[in-house]
Each structure stands twice: as C-alpha cells, then as structure tokens.
Amino acid sequence: MSDRIYSQAPYNSKGQRTLKNADDGIFQDGGEQMLLKLTQNGQGYTATFDVGLQIA
C-alpha cells in the first residue's frame, strides 16, 4: 500500500521512500499491530480505530 501512496501526488514529488516496514525497527518490534485495515472510498481510502480514555 505504501508503494501505491508514494506513487501519487503530493508524495511522488518527494522521491522514493527510503525505508520499508521490513527494515523499520519500530515495525519490527510489534508495529504491525498499529496497522489499520483500509477500505477503498472513492479515489482514496478510509480507516477507523478506537481510542480508550480514562477520565479521572
């Protein structure tokens, strides 16, 4: 998915990305748990996630 995003404006003006998930230390240390399931929405994508708050 990242390769597709980097091929679109405005990201394509920044050149190719220099780090892929397989080489990223944060991703290798459980970061894949932070990935969102994307749903195509028109010309883009959407994703949602829940946030828990503890109100003191």
C-alpha distance matrix in Angstrom:
0.0 3.8 5.4 5.2 6.4 8.7 10.1 11.4 14.5 15.6 13.0 13.9 17.4 16.8 16.1 13.6 12.4 15.0 13.7 11.0 11.1 13.6 15.9 15.7 19.0 18.0 15.1 17.5 20.1 18.6 15.7 13.5 16.0 14.7 11.2 11.4 10.9 9.4 11.7 11.5 14.5 16.0 14.1 11.7 10.5 12.8 13.2 16.5 18.2 21.9 23.9 27.3 30.2 33.6 36.2 39.3
3.8 0.0 3.8 5.4 5.0 6.1 8.6 10.2 12.9 13.4 10.3 11.4 14.7 13.5 12.9 10.4 8.8 11.6 10.5 8.5 9.3 12.3 13.8 13.4 16.8 16.1 13.7 16.4 19.0 18.1 14.9 13.6 16.3 14.5 11.6 12.5 13.2 11.8 14.4 14.2 16.6 18.0 15.5 13.0 12.2 14.3 14.6 17.7 19.0 22.6 24.1 27.4 30.0 33.3 35.8 38.8
5.4 3.8 0.0 3.8 5.5 5.2 6.4 9.1 12.3 13.3 10.2 9.9 13.5 12.8 11.3 8.5 8.2 11.1 11.0 9.2 11.1 13.3 14.7 15.2 18.9 18.7 16.3 18.5 21.6 21.0 18.1 16.6 19.6 18.2 15.2 16.0 16.2 14.5 16.6 15.8 18.2 18.9 16.1 14.3 14.3 17.0 17.8 21.1 22.6 26.2 27.8 31.2 33.8 37.1 39.6 42.5
5.2 5.4 3.8 0.0 3.8 5.5 5.2 6.9 10.5 12.1 9.9 9.7 13.5 13.8 12.8 11.0 11.2 14.5 14.5 12.8 14.3 16.7 18.3 18.4 22.0 21.5 19.0 21.4 24.2 23.2 20.1 18.4 20.9 19.2 15.9 15.9 15.4 13.0 14.3 12.8 15.1 15.4 12.5 11.1 11.7 14.8 16.3 19.9 22.0 25.8 27.7 31.2 33.8 37.3 39.7 42.8
6.4 5.0 5.5 3.8 0.0 3.8 5.4 5.4 8.2 9.2 7.0 8.2 11.6 11.6 11.7 10.6 10.3 13.8 13.9 12.9 14.1 17.2 18.3 17.7 21.2 20.2 18.2 21.1 23.5 22.5 19.1 17.9 20.1 17.8 14.9 14.7 15.0 12.5 14.1 12.7 14.3 14.8 11.7 9.7 10.3 13.2 14.7 18.1 20.2 23.8 25.4 29.0 31.4 34.9 37.0 40.1
8.7 6.1 5.2 5.5 3.8 0.0 3.8 5.5 7.7 8.3 5.1 5.3 8.7 8.4 8.0 6.9 7.2 11.0 11.9 11.7 13.9 16.7 17.1 16.9 20.5 20.0 18.4 21.1 23.8 23.3 20.0 19.2 21.9 19.6 17.0 17.5 18.2 16.0 17.8 16.5 18.0 18.2 14.9 13.2 14.1 16.8 18.1 21.3 23.0 26.6 27.8 31.3 33.5 36.8 39.0 41.9
10.1 8.6 6.4 5.2 5.4 3.8 0.0 3.8 7.0 8.7 6.8 5.0 8.8 9.8 8.8 8.3 10.0 13.6 14.9 14.5 16.8 19.3 20.0 20.2 23.8 23.6 21.7 24.3 27.1 26.5 23.3 22.2 24.8 22.7 19.9 20.0 20.0 17.4 18.6 16.6 18.0 17.5 14.0 13.3 14.8 18.1 19.9 23.4 25.5 29.2 30.7 34.3 36.5 40.0 42.1 45.1
11.4 10.2 9.1 6.9 5.4 5.5 3.8 0.0 3.8 6.2 5.8 5.4 8.5 10.3 10.7 11.1 12.4 16.2 17.4 17.1 19.0 21.8 22.6 22.2 25.7 25.0 23.2 26.2 28.6 27.8 24.3 23.3 25.5 23.0 20.2 19.7 19.8 16.7 17.4 15.1 15.8 14.9 11.2 10.8 13.0 16.2 18.6 22.0 24.4 28.0 29.5 33.2 35.3 38.8 40.7 43.8
14.5 12.9 12.3 10.5 8.2 7.7 7.0 3.8 0.0 3.0 4.9 5.3 6.7 9.2 10.7 12.2 13.6 17.3 18.9 19.2 21.2 24.2 24.5 23.8 27.1 26.3 25.0 28.1 30.3 29.7 26.0 25.4 27.4 24.6 22.2 21.6 22.0 19.0 19.6 17.4 17.3 16.2 12.5 12.1 14.7 17.5 19.9 23.1 25.5 28.9 30.0 33.7 35.4 39.0 40.5 43.5
15.6 13.4 13.3 12.1 9.2 8.3 8.7 6.2 3.0 0.0 3.8 5.6 5.8 7.7 10.2 12.1 13.0 16.5 18.1 18.9 20.9 24.1 24.0 22.9 26.1 25.1 24.3 27.5 29.5 29.0 25.3 25.1 27.0 24.0 21.9 21.6 22.5 19.7 20.7 18.8 18.6 17.9 14.4 13.4 15.6 17.9 20.1 22.9 25.0 28.3 29.0 32.6 34.1 37.6 39.0 41.9
13.0 10.3 10.2 9.9 7.0 5.1 6.8 5.8 4.9 3.8 0.0 3.8 5.4 5.6 7.5 8.7 9.3 12.8 14.4 15.1 17.3 20.4 20.2 19.3 22.6 21.9 21.0 24.1 26.2 25.9 22.3 22.2 24.4 21.6 19.6 19.7 20.9 18.4 20.0 18.6 19.1 18.9 15.4 13.9 15.4 17.7 19.3 22.2 24.0 27.3 28.0 31.6 33.3 36.6 38.4 41.2
13.9 11.4 9.9 9.7 8.2 5.3 5.0 5.4 5.3 5.6 3.8 0.0 3.8 5.4 5.6 7.2 9.3 12.8 15.0 15.8 18.4 21.1 20.9 20.7 24.2 24.0 22.9 25.6 28.2 28.0 24.6 24.2 26.8 24.3 22.0 22.3 23.0 20.5 21.9 20.0 20.8 20.2 16.5 15.6 17.4 20.2 22.1 25.2 27.1 30.5 31.5 35.0 36.9 40.2 42.0 44.9
17.4 14.7 13.5 13.5 11.6 8.7 8.8 8.5 6.7 5.8 5.4 3.8 0.0 3.8 5.6 8.8 10.9 13.9 16.5 18.0 20.9 23.5 22.8 22.4 25.7 25.6 25.0 27.7 30.1 30.2 26.7 26.8 29.3 26.6 24.6 25.0 26.1 23.6 25.0 23.2 23.6 22.8 19.1 18.3 20.3 22.8 24.7 27.5 29.3 32.6 33.1 36.7 38.1 41.4 43.0 45.7
16.8 13.5 12.8 13.8 11.6 8.4 9.8 10.3 9.2 7.7 5.6 5.4 3.8 0.0 3.8 6.8 8.1 10.7 13.4 15.4 18.2 20.9 19.8 19.2 22.4 22.4 22.1 24.8 27.0 27.5 24.1 24.6 27.1 24.5 22.9 23.8 25.3 23.3 25.2 23.9 24.6 24.4 20.9 19.5 20.8 22.9 24.2 26.8 28.2 31.3 31.6 35.0 36.4 39.5 41.2 43.7
16.1 12.9 11.3 12.8 11.7 8.0 8.8 10.7 10.7 10.2 7.5 5.6 5.6 3.8 0.0 3.8 6.5 8.9 12.1 13.9 17.2 19.3 18.3 18.4 21.9 22.4 21.8 24.0 26.7 27.3 24.2 24.3 27.3 25.1 23.2 24.4 25.6 23.7 25.7 24.4 25.6 25.4 21.8 20.5 21.7 24.2 25.4 28.2 29.6 32.8 33.4 36.7 38.4 41.5 43.5 46.0
13.6 10.4 8.5 11.0 10.6 6.9 8.3 11.1 12.2 12.1 8.7 7.2 8.8 6.8 3.8 0.0 3.8 6.4 9.2 10.6 14.0 15.9 15.1 15.7 19.3 20.1 19.0 21.0 24.0 24.6 21.6 21.5 24.7 22.9 20.9 22.4 23.5 21.9 24.2 23.2 24.9 25.0 21.6 20.1 20.8 23.3 24.1 27.0 28.2 31.5 32.2 35.5 37.5 40.6 42.8 45.3
12.4 8.8 8.2 11.2 10.3 7.2 10.0 12.4 13.6 13.0 9.3 9.3 10.9 8.1 6.5 3.8 0.0 3.8 5.8 7.5 10.8 13.0 12.0 12.1 15.7 16.3 15.5 17.6 20.3 21.1 18.1 18.3 21.5 19.6 18.0 19.9 21.4 20.3 23.0 22.5 24.4 25.1 22.0 19.8 19.9 21.9 22.2 24.8 25.6 28.7 29.3 32.4 34.4 37.3 39.7 42.1
15.0 11.6 11.1 14.5 13.8 11.0 13.6 16.2 17.3 16.5 12.8 12.8 13.9 10.7 8.9 6.4 3.8 0.0 3.8 6.9 10.3 11.7 9.8 10.3 13.6 15.0 14.6 16.1 18.9 20.3 17.7 18.4 21.8 20.3 19.2 21.6 23.4 22.8 25.7 25.6 27.6 28.6 25.6 23.3 23.0 24.8 24.6 26.9 27.2 30.2 30.5 33.3 35.2 37.9 40.3 42.5
13.7 10.5 11.0 14.5 13.9 11.9 14.9 17.4 18.9 18.1 14.4 15.0 16.5 13.4 12.1 9.2 5.8 3.8 0.0 3.8 6.7 8.3 6.4 6.6 10.2 11.5 10.9 12.3 15.2 16.6 14.1 14.9 18.2 17.1 16.2 18.9 20.9 20.8 24.1 24.5 26.8 28.2 25.5 22.9 22.0 23.3 22.7 24.8 24.7 27.5 27.9 30.6 32.6 35.2 37.9 40.0
11.0 8.5 9.2 12.8 12.9 11.7 14.5 17.1 19.2 18.9 15.1 15.8 18.0 15.4 13.9 10.6 7.5 6.9 3.8 0.0 3.8 5.5 5.6 6.4 10.1 11.2 9.3 10.7 14.0 14.7 12.4 12.3 15.9 15.2 13.8 16.5 18.1 18.3 21.6 22.2 24.8 26.4 24.0 21.4 20.1 21.5 20.7 22.9 22.9 25.9 26.7 29.4 31.8 34.5 37.4 39.7
11.1 9.3 11.1 14.3 14.1 13.9 16.8 19.0 21.2 20.9 17.3 18.4 20.9 18.2 17.2 14.0 10.8 10.3 6.7 3.8 0.0 3.8 5.4 5.0 8.2 8.5 5.9 7.5 10.7 11.0 8.8 8.6 12.3 11.9 10.8 14.0 15.9 16.7 20.2 21.5 24.2 26.3 24.4 21.4 19.6 20.3 18.9 20.7 20.4 23.1 23.9 26.4 29.0 31.6 34.6 36.9
13.6 12.3 13.3 16.7 17.2 16.7 19.3 21.8 24.2 24.1 20.4 21.1 23.5 20.9 19.3 15.9 13.0 11.7 8.3 5.5 3.8 0.0 3.8 5.7 8.3 9.8 7.2 6.8 10.5 11.5 10.5 10.1 13.8 14.4 13.5 16.8 18.3 19.5 22.9 24.2 27.2 29.3 27.4 24.6 22.7 23.6 22.1 23.8 23.2 25.8 26.7 28.9 31.5 34.0 37.1 39.3
15.9 13.8 14.7 18.3 18.3 17.1 20.0 22.6 24.5 24.0 20.2 20.9 22.8 19.8 18.3 15.1 12.0 9.8 6.4 5.6 5.4 3.8 0.0 3.8 6.4 9.0 7.9 7.4 10.8 12.8 11.7 12.4 15.9 16.1 15.7 19.2 21.1 22.1 25.6 26.7 29.5 31.4 29.2 26.4 24.8 25.6 24.2 25.8 25.1 27.5 27.9 30.1 32.4 34.6 37.7 39.6
15.7 13.4 15.2 18.4 17.7 16.9 20.2 22.2 23.8 22.9 19.3 20.7 22.4 19.2 18.4 15.7 12.1 10.3 6.6 6.4 5.0 5.7 3.8 0.0 3.8 5.6 5.3 6.1 8.7 10.6 9.0 10.6 13.7 13.4 13.6 17.1 19.6 20.7 24.4 25.8 28.2 30.4 28.3 25.2 23.4 23.8 22.1 23.4 22.4 24.6 24.7 26.8 28.9 31.2 34.1 36.0
19.0 16.8 18.9 22.0 21.2 20.5 23.8 25.7 27.1 26.1 22.6 24.2 25.7 22.4 21.9 19.3 15.7 13.6 10.2 10.1 8.2 8.3 6.4 3.8 0.0 3.8 5.5 5.0 6.2 9.1 8.5 11.0 13.5 13.6 14.8 18.5 21.3 22.8 26.6 28.4 30.7 33.2 31.4 28.0 25.9 25.9 23.8 24.5 22.9 24.7 24.3 26.0 27.9 29.7 32.7 34.3
18.0 16.1 18.7 21.5 20.2 20.0 23.6 25.0 26.3 25.1 21.9 24.0 25.6 22.4 22.4 20.1 16.3 15.0 11.5 11.2 8.5 9.8 9.0 5.6 3.8 0.0 3.8 5.4 5.2 6.9 5.5 8.8 10.7 10.3 12.0 15.6 18.7 20.5 24.2 26.3 28.4 31.1 29.5 26.0 23.7 23.2 20.8 21.2 19.4 21.0 20.5 22.2 24.1 26.0 29.1 30.8
15.1 13.7 16.3 19.0 18.2 18.4 21.7 23.2 25.0 24.3 21.0 22.9 25.0 22.1 21.8 19.0 15.5 14.6 10.9 9.3 5.9 7.2 7.9 5.3 5.5 3.8 0.0 3.8 5.4 5.7 3.7 5.7 8.5 8.6 9.5 13.2 15.9 17.7 21.5 23.6 26.0 28.7 27.3 23.9 21.4 21.1 18.8 19.5 18.1 20.1 20.4 22.3 24.7 26.9 30.1 32.1
17.5 16.4 18.5 21.4 21.1 21.1 24.3 26.2 28.1 27.5 24.1 25.6 27.7 24.8 24.0 21.0 17.6 16.1 12.3 10.7 7.5 6.8 7.4 6.1 5.0 5.4 3.8 0.0 3.8 5.7 6.2 7.5 10.2 11.5 12.4 16.2 18.5 20.6 24.3 26.4 29.1 31.8 30.4 27.1 24.6 24.4 22.0 22.7 21.1 22.9 23.1 24.7 27.1 29.0 32.4 34.2
20.1 19.0 21.6 24.2 23.5 23.8 27.1 28.6 30.3 29.5 26.2 28.2 30.1 27.0 26.7 24.0 20.3 18.9 15.2 14.0 10.7 10.5 10.8 8.7 6.2 5.2 5.4 3.8 0.0 3.8 5.8 8.2 9.5 11.0 13.0 16.7 19.3 21.8 25.5 28.0 30.5 33.4 32.2 28.8 26.0 25.3 22.5 22.5 20.4 21.6 21.3 22.5 24.6 26.2 29.6 31.1
18.6 18.1 21.0 23.2 22.5 23.3 26.5 27.8 29.7 29.0 25.9 28.0 30.2 27.5 27.3 24.6 21.1 20.3 16.6 14.7 11.0 11.5 12.8 10.6 9.1 6.9 5.7 5.7 3.8 0.0 3.8 5.4 5.9 8.0 10.1 13.6 16.1 19.0 22.6 25.3 27.8 30.9 30.1 26.6 23.6 22.6 19.6 19.4 17.1 18.3 18.5 19.7 22.2 24.0 27.5 29.4
15.7 14.9 18.1 20.1 19.1 20.0 23.3 24.3 26.0 25.3 22.3 24.6 26.7 24.1 24.2 21.6 18.1 17.7 14.1 12.4 8.8 10.5 11.7 9.0 8.5 5.5 3.7 6.2 5.8 3.8 0.0 3.8 5.2 5.4 7.4 11.0 13.9 16.3 20.0 22.6 24.9 27.9 26.9 23.3 20.4 19.6 16.8 16.9 15.0 16.7 17.0 18.8 21.3 23.6 26.8 29.0
13.5 13.6 16.6 18.4 17.9 19.2 22.2 23.3 25.4 25.1 22.2 24.2 26.8 24.6 24.3 21.5 18.3 18.4 14.9 12.3 8.6 10.1 12.4 10.6 11.0 8.8 5.7 7.5 8.2 5.4 3.8 0.0 3.8 5.2 5.4 9.0 11.2 13.8 17.4 20.1 22.7 25.8 25.0 21.6 18.5 17.8 15.1 15.6 14.2 16.4 17.4 19.5 22.5 25.0 28.3 30.7
16.0 16.3 19.6 20.9 20.1 21.9 24.8 25.5 27.4 27.0 24.4 26.8 29.3 27.1 27.3 24.7 21.5 21.8 18.2 15.9 12.3 13.8 15.9 13.7 13.5 10.7 8.5 10.2 9.5 5.9 5.2 3.8 0.0 3.8 5.6 8.3 10.7 13.9 17.4 20.5 22.8 26.2 25.9 22.3 19.0 17.5 14.3 13.9 11.8 13.4 14.4 16.2 19.3 21.7 25.1 27.6
14.7 14.5 18.2 19.2 17.8 19.6 22.7 23.0 24.6 24.0 21.6 24.3 26.6 24.5 25.1 22.9 19.6 20.3 17.1 15.2 11.9 14.4 16.1 13.4 13.6 10.3 8.6 11.5 11.0 8.0 5.4 5.2 3.8 0.0 3.8 6.4 9.8 12.3 15.9 18.8 20.7 24.0 23.5 19.8 16.6 15.0 11.8 11.6 9.6 11.6 12.4 14.8 17.7 20.4 23.6 26.2
11.2 11.6 15.2 15.9 14.9 17.0 19.9 20.2 22.2 21.9 19.6 22.0 24.6 22.9 23.2 20.9 18.0 19.2 16.2 13.8 10.8 13.5 15.7 13.6 14.8 12.0 9.5 12.4 13.0 10.1 7.4 5.4 5.6 3.8 0.0 3.8 6.7 9.0 12.7 15.4 17.7 20.9 20.4 16.8 13.6 12.5 9.7 10.6 9.9 12.8 14.4 17.2 20.3 23.3 26.4 29.3
11.4 12.5 16.0 15.9 14.7 17.5 20.0 19.7 21.6 21.6 19.7 22.3 25.0 23.8 24.4 22.4 19.9 21.6 18.9 16.5 14.0 16.8 19.2 17.1 18.5 15.6 13.2 16.2 16.7 13.6 11.0 9.0 8.3 6.4 3.8 0.0 3.8 6.0 9.5 12.5 14.5 17.9 17.9 14.4 10.8 9.2 6.2 7.2 7.4 10.8 13.2 16.3 19.6 22.9 25.7 28.9
10.9 13.2 16.2 15.4 15.0 18.2 20.0 19.8 22.0 22.5 20.9 23.0 26.1 25.3 25.6 23.5 21.4 23.4 20.9 18.1 15.9 18.3 21.1 19.6 21.3 18.7 15.9 18.5 19.3 16.1 13.9 11.2 10.7 9.8 6.7 3.8 0.0 3.8 6.7 10.1 12.6 16.1 16.5 13.4 9.7 8.5 6.1 7.9 9.2 12.6 15.6 18.7 22.1 25.4 28.2 31.5
9.4 11.8 14.5 13.0 12.5 16.0 17.4 16.7 19.0 19.7 18.4 20.5 23.6 23.3 23.7 21.9 20.3 22.8 20.8 18.3 16.7 19.5 22.1 20.7 22.8 20.5 17.7 20.6 21.8 19.0 16.3 13.8 13.9 12.3 9.0 6.0 3.8 0.0 3.8 6.6 9.1 12.4 12.7 9.6 6.0 5.6 5.0 8.3 10.8 14.5 17.4 20.8 23.9 27.5 29.9 33.4
11.7 14.4 16.6 14.3 14.1 17.8 18.6 17.4 19.6 20.7 20.0 21.9 25.0 25.2 25.7 24.2 23.0 25.7 24.1 21.6 20.2 22.9 25.6 24.4 26.6 24.2 21.5 24.3 25.5 22.6 20.0 17.4 17.4 15.9 12.7 9.5 6.7 3.8 0.0 3.8 6.2 9.7 10.9 8.6 5.4 5.3 6.3 9.5 12.6 16.0 19.2 22.6 25.7 29.3 31.5 35.1
11.5 14.2 15.8 12.8 12.7 16.5 16.6 15.1 17.4 18.8 18.6 20.0 23.2 23.9 24.4 23.2 22.5 25.6 24.5 22.2 21.5 24.2 26.7 25.8 28.4 26.3 23.6 26.4 28.0 25.3 22.6 20.1 20.5 18.8 15.4 12.5 10.1 6.6 3.8 0.0 3.8 6.4 7.4 5.9 4.4 6.4 9.0 12.4 15.8 19.3 22.3 25.8 28.7 32.4 34.4 38.0
14.5 16.6 18.2 15.1 14.3 18.0 18.0 15.8 17.3 18.6 19.1 20.8 23.6 24.6 25.6 24.9 24.4 27.6 26.8 24.8 24.2 27.2 29.5 28.2 30.7 28.4 26.0 29.1 30.5 27.8 24.9 22.7 22.8 20.7 17.7 14.5 12.6 9.1 6.2 3.8 0.0 3.8 6.1 5.2 4.9 6.2 9.7 12.6 16.3 19.5 22.3 25.9 28.5 32.2 33.9 37.6
16.0 18.0 18.9 15.4 14.8 18.2 17.5 14.9 16.2 17.9 18.9 20.2 22.8 24.4 25.4 25.0 25.1 28.6 28.2 26.4 26.3 29.3 31.4 30.4 33.2 31.1 28.7 31.8 33.4 30.9 27.9 25.8 26.2 24.0 20.9 17.9 16.1 12.4 9.7 6.4 3.8 0.0 3.8 5.6 7.5 9.6 13.2 16.2 19.9 23.1 25.8 29.4 31.8 35.5 37.0 40.7
14.1 15.5 16.1 12.5 11.7 14.9 14.0 11.2 12.5 14.4 15.4 16.5 19.1 20.9 21.8 21.6 22.0 25.6 25.5 24.0 24.4 27.4 29.2 28.3 31.4 29.5 27.3 30.4 32.2 30.1 26.9 25.0 25.9 23.5 20.4 17.9 16.5 12.7 10.9 7.4 6.1 3.8 0.0 3.8 7.2 10.3 13.9 17.2 20.8 24.2 26.5 30.3 32.6 36.4 37.9 41.5
11.7 13.0 14.3 11.1 9.7 13.2 13.3 10.8 12.1 13.4 13.9 15.6 18.3 19.5 20.5 20.1 19.8 23.3 22.9 21.4 21.4 24.6 26.4 25.2 28.0 26.0 23.9 27.1 28.8 26.6 23.3 21.6 22.3 19.8 16.8 14.4 13.4 9.6 8.6 5.9 5.2 5.6 3.8 0.0 3.8 7.0 10.5 13.9 17.3 20.8 23.0 26.8 29.2 32.9 34.6 38.2
10.5 12.2 14.3 11.7 10.3 14.1 14.8 13.0 14.7 15.6 15.4 17.4 20.3 20.8 21.7 20.8 19.9 23.0 22.0 20.1 19.6 22.7 24.8 23.4 25.9 23.7 21.4 24.6 26.0 23.6 20.4 18.5 19.0 16.6 13.6 10.8 9.7 6.0 5.4 4.4 4.9 7.5 7.2 3.8 0.0 3.8 6.9 10.5 13.9 17.4 19.9 23.6 26.2 30.0 31.9 35.4
12.8 14.3 17.0 14.8 13.2 16.8 18.1 16.2 17.5 17.9 17.7 20.2 22.8 22.9 24.2 23.3 21.9 24.8 23.3 21.5 20.3 23.6 25.6 23.8 25.9 23.2 21.1 24.4 25.3 22.6 19.6 17.8 17.5 15.0 12.5 9.2 8.5 5.6 5.3 6.4 6.2 9.6 10.3 7.0 3.8 0.0 3.8 7.0 10.5 13.9 16.5 20.2 22.8 26.5 28.4 32.0
13.2 14.6 17.8 16.3 14.7 18.1 19.9 18.6 19.9 20.1 19.3 22.1 24.7 24.2 25.4 24.1 22.2 24.6 22.7 20.7 18.9 22.1 24.2 22.1 23.8 20.8 18.8 22.0 22.5 19.6 16.8 15.1 14.3 11.8 9.7 6.2 6.1 5.0 6.3 9.0 9.7 13.2 13.9 10.5 6.9 3.8 0.0 3.8 7.0 10.6 13.3 16.9 19.8 23.4 25.6 29.2
16.5 17.7 21.1 19.9 18.1 21.3 23.4 22.0 23.1 22.9 22.2 25.2 27.5 26.8 28.2 27.0 24.8 26.9 24.8 22.9 20.7 23.8 25.8 23.4 24.5 21.2 19.5 22.7 22.5 19.4 16.9 15.6 13.9 11.6 10.6 7.2 7.9 8.3 9.5 12.4 12.6 16.2 17.2 13.9 10.5 7.0 3.8 0.0 3.8 7.0 9.9 13.4 16.3 19.9 22.1 25.7
18.2 19.0 22.6 22.0 20.2 23.0 25.5 24.4 25.5 25.0 24.0 27.1 29.3 28.2 29.6 28.2 25.6 27.2 24.7 22.9 20.4 23.2 25.1 22.4 22.9 19.4 18.1 21.1 20.4 17.1 15.0 14.2 11.8 9.6 9.9 7.4 9.2 10.8 12.6 15.8 16.3 19.9 20.8 17.3 13.9 10.5 7.0 3.8 0.0 3.8 6.7 10.0 13.2 16.7 19.2 22.7
21.9 22.6 26.2 25.8 23.8 26.6 29.2 28.0 28.9 28.3 27.3 30.5 32.6 31.3 32.8 31.5 28.7 30.2 27.5 25.9 23.1 25.8 27.5 24.6 24.7 21.0 20.1 22.9 21.6 18.3 16.7 16.4 13.4 11.6 12.8 10.8 12.6 14.5 16.0 19.3 19.5 23.1 24.2 20.8 17.4 13.9 10.6 7.0 3.8 0.0 3.8 6.6 9.9 13.3 15.8 19.3
23.9 24.1 27.8 27.7 25.4 27.8 30.7 29.5 30.0 29.0 28.0 31.5 33.1 31.6 33.4 32.2 29.3 30.5 27.9 26.7 23.9 26.7 27.9 24.7 24.3 20.5 20.4 23.1 21.3 18.5 17.0 17.4 14.4 12.4 14.4 13.2 15.6 17.4 19.2 22.3 22.3 25.8 26.5 23.0 19.9 16.5 13.3 9.9 6.7 3.8 0.0 3.8 6.6 10.1 12.6 16.0
27.3 27.4 31.2 31.2 29.0 31.3 34.3 33.2 33.7 32.6 31.6 35.0 36.7 35.0 36.7 35.5 32.4 33.3 30.6 29.4 26.4 28.9 30.1 26.8 26.0 22.2 22.3 24.7 22.5 19.7 18.8 19.5 16.2 14.8 17.2 16.3 18.7 20.8 22.6 25.8 25.9 29.4 30.3 26.8 23.6 20.2 16.9 13.4 10.0 6.6 3.8 0.0 3.8 6.8 9.8 13.0
30.2 30.0 33.8 33.8 31.4 33.5 36.5 35.3 35.4 34.1 33.3 36.9 38.1 36.4 38.4 37.5 34.4 35.2 32.6 31.8 29.0 31.5 32.4 28.9 27.9 24.1 24.7 27.1 24.6 22.2 21.3 22.5 19.3 17.7 20.3 19.6 22.1 23.9 25.7 28.7 28.5 31.8 32.6 29.2 26.2 22.8 19.8 16.3 13.2 9.9 6.6 3.8 0.0 3.8 6.2 9.5
33.6 33.3 37.1 37.3 34.9 36.8 40.0 38.8 39.0 37.6 36.6 40.2 41.4 39.5 41.5 40.6 37.3 37.9 35.2 34.5 31.6 34.0 34.6 31.2 29.7 26.0 26.9 29.0 26.2 24.0 23.6 25.0 21.7 20.4 23.3 22.9 25.4 27.5 29.3 32.4 32.2 35.5 36.4 32.9 30.0 26.5 23.4 19.9 16.7 13.3 10.1 6.8 3.8 0.0 3.8 6.3
36.2 35.8 39.6 39.7 37.0 39.0 42.1 40.7 40.5 39.0 38.4 42.0 43.0 41.2 43.5 42.8 39.7 40.3 37.9 37.4 34.6 37.1 37.7 34.1 32.7 29.1 30.1 32.4 29.6 27.5 26.8 28.3 25.1 23.6 26.4 25.7 28.2 29.9 31.5 34.4 33.9 37.0 37.9 34.6 31.9 28.4 25.6 22.1 19.2 15.8 12.6 9.8 6.2 3.8 0.0 3.8
39.3 38.8 42.5 42.8 40.1 41.9 45.1 43.8 43.5 41.9 41.2 44.9 45.7 43.7 46.0 45.3 42.1 42.5 40.0 39.7 36.9 39.3 39.6 36.0 34.3 30.8 32.1 34.2 31.1 29.4 29.0 30.7 27.6 26.2 29.3 28.9 31.5 33.4 35.1 38.0 37.6 40.7 41.5 38.2 35.4 32.0 29.2 25.7 22.7 19.3 16.0 13.0 9.5 6.3 3.8 0.0
